[in-house]
Amino acid sequence: MNKEVALRCPTCKTLVTADDEFFPFCSDRCRLIDLGKWASGGYRISSPVLDPDVLEGLNPGGGRPKDDDDGS
């Protein structure tokens, strides 16, 4: 049971298979258009992650979470 992966090119919506050279894009042109949108700020992450399961254990100050045992 071997299913072939097929998606639509994010730029022009042409059907693309996983075997195509520029997957997930249909061509180098569409890949460069997409890269240009990222570089110019055309794409943005819409909102912060608010899922408690993802946020659990993260240190709000950045860096690694501190251990309860400080080693002394």
C-alpha positions in Angstrom: 0.0 0.0 0.0 2.2 2.8 -1.3 0.5 6.2 -1.6 2.0 8.9 -3.6 2.1 12.3 -1.9 0.6 15.1 -3.9 0.1 18.7 -2.9 -0.7 22.0 -4.6 2.1 24.4 -5.2 1.8 27.2 -2.6 2.4 29.9 -5.2 0.4 28.9 -8.3 -1.7 25.9 -7.0 -0.4 23.5 -9.7 -0.6 19.8 -8.6 2.9 18.6 -7.5 4.0 15.2 -6.4 6.7 14.3 -3.9 8.9 13.0 -6.8 9.0 16.4 -8.5 12.4 18.2 -8.5 11.2 21.4 -6.7 8.7 19.8 -4.3 6.6 21.3 -2.7 6.8 23.9 -5.5 6.2 23.2 -9.1 9.2 25.1 -10.4 12.2 27.2 -9.3 10.3 30.3 -10.2 7.5 29.5 -7.7 10.1 28.7 -5.1 11.8 32.0 -5.5 8.5 33.9 -5.4 7.7 32.3 -2.1 11.2 33.0 -0.7 10.8 36.7 -1.8 7.5 36.9 0.2 9.2 35.6 3.3 12.2 37.9 2.8 10.0 41.0 2.3 7.8 40.3 5.3 4.8 39.2 3.2 4.3 36.2 5.4 3.9 36.6 9.2 3.1 34.3 12.1 -0.4 35.6 13.1 -0.4 35.1 16.8 1.7 33.7 19.7 1.4 30.1 20.8 -1.1 29.9 23.7 -1.4 26.1 24.0 -0.6 25.3 27.6 1.0 21.9 26.6 3.5 23.7 24.4 4.2 26.4 26.9 4.7 24.1 29.8 8.2 24.1 31.1 9.4 27.1 29.1 11.3 29.8 30.9 9.7 33.3 30.2 13.1 35.0 30.6 14.6 32.9 27.9 17.4 30.4 28.1 17.1 27.0 29.8 14.6 26.3 32.6 16.2 26.4 36.0 16.3 23.2 38.0 14.9 23.0 41.6 18.3 21.7 42.7 20.9 24.5 42.4 23.8 22.0 43.0 24.8 23.3 46.4 
